[in-house]
């Protein structure tokens, strides 16, 4: 019984993948959107291109300037930032985060991801086809 309880997540994952392969249905959480804030448009473009060159994403939106308020070293700061929306496989989020931290000029860059629960099946398949598996 203990072995079955410990193996449940693995068995459930295998069952979901098998069901998906047979029916063509999407497994929620297979893909994610990562949010990355950048200081300016040039840095945002450089980081987006670097992400794409490494094939860590299928698609990156570069959204226009937004205002930001945040605490930094105990002080309230205000700035403008450019937001990247990075569409990728959830399994790539760790690698994506490590890579962005290595090239980002911020001391502590914002890199946050959310799993994609549902979406256009053809678009989600397209993401899968354009981001290599681990």
Protein Blocks (a to p, Z undefined) as FASTA:
>chain_A
ZZmmmmmmmmmmmmmmmmmmmnopacehkaccdddddfblmlmmmmmmmmmmnopafbdc
ddddddddddeehiacddddddddddddfklmmmmmmmmmmmpmbfbacddddddfbdcf
klmmmmmmmmccZZ
